[in-house]
Amino acid sequence: MKRIMTVTVGLIMSFMMLFAFTACGGGGAAEETPADQAVAALDTTLAALKSADKDAIQALGGDEDIFGDAEEAFGSEDGIDSVLKSMFGHFDYTIGTPEQIDDSNVNVPVTVSNADMSKAVNTWFSDLMAYAMQNPDIANDEAALQTKTIEMLQESVDKTAEGEDGIVTSDVVFPMTLIDGKWEISDTIDDSVLDAVLGGFMTAINELTGGGQ
């Protein structure tokens, strides 16, 4: 069971890295400052993530299929939807006052909130262990086990978010860069920003699996 959970986590993190910070916005109207344009591009991305909607997120990628082989990896479109709702169903954000570095670089402070994944991941693991004990035959059906693992992740996240102190908030900064006339989230962004957007999911997994040691 822990192996299936680890594989699922690996798939989720690969999946998130493909699209989570795909921000794209044109140069904007002439009267808009670079800071205005960068904020608009970032807002489009964060709003799409907040929607947890596959089509809205895919629109960020334009012609590029940012979901790639996700349906095969997660078993079905329902699997993708469940992962999106787990990661972003309780995500919210507030954009602060941007700092314009120059005409091509802007730092945008954002307050982000999400379900407390440190609690959700522990609940997820405990519930998976209990389920495996009660249903030992599922260990022989990897596809069914993978589906159940994803379903239980969403259940654990929802349960955490609805509980007392179930939401965590962080202040982060998104570095925005103008590339070929479009504002994008800079590739210099720190992993801690993604972790904050995901409510500490990466940290929680590292602590559970020992990956942070």
Secondary structure, DSSP 8 states (H G I E B T S, - for coil): -HHHHHHHHHHHHHHHHHHTT---B----TTS-HHHHHHHHHHHHHHHHHHT-HHHHHHHTTTS-TTTTHHHHHSSHHHHHHHHHHHHTT-EEEE---EEEETTEEEEEEEEEEE-HHHHHHHHHHHHHHHHHH-GGGGG-HHHHHHHHHHHHHHHHHHHHHSTT-EEEEEEEEEEEEETTEEEE-TT--HHHHHHHTTSHHHHHHHHHTTT-
